[in-house]
Amino acid sequence: MSAYSIAEAKAHLSALVEQVVRGETVTLTRRGKTVARIVPAGELTPKPRLDLAVLQKFRASMPKASLTSAEMMRNMRDEKDGW
């Protein structure tokens, strides 16, 4: 794994992409600290899928609000001290 500053990466982007195509991981740094990594596309890990049924069950278990969001915002705006 090789590391490059952002400025170096800008100047040599094509070469860095070629390194990644060959299977290497390239680390990008700013002021010596890692800020990003460029990895081969095959190494990306997919995000877990959101279970909508669980989310719907959770929302159904929540108490109903007595005010709409618009009413809450109006009330907060109209309060003397704000929030």
C-alpha positions, -999 to +999 in steps of 0.1 A: +000+000+000+014+034-010+006+068+004+004+101-014-005+136-005-035+151-021-013+174-042+008+144-054-024+125-062-037+154-083-005+155-103-003+118-108-039+106-108-035+084-139-005+065-124-024+060-092-054+046-110-030+022-128-017+010-094-052+004-082-060-015-114-031-038-106-047-046-073-029-022-050-046+001-025-035+038-026-038+059+005-043+097+003-031+120+030-035+156+041-008+170+064+005+135+070-029+120+081-048+095+061-080+110+047-090+085+020-081+052+003-086+042-033-092+004-035-099-019-065-136-021-072-137-058-064-126-051-028-155-028-020-177-041+008-214-036+002-235-018+029-259-040+047-295-037+034-320-018+055-347-041+068-378-020+061-401-043+080-381-037+112-382+000+106-420+000+101-424-020+133-402+005+152-422+035+138-455+018+147-443+014+183-435+052+186-462+074+203-481+097+180-470+133+182-496+157+194-484+184+170-474+183+134-438+192+126-449+225+111-468+234+143-438+225+164-416+248+142-441+276+145-442+273+182-405+273+186-402+303+163-429+322+182-415+315+217-400+345+232-366+329+241-364+306+211-348+272+218 
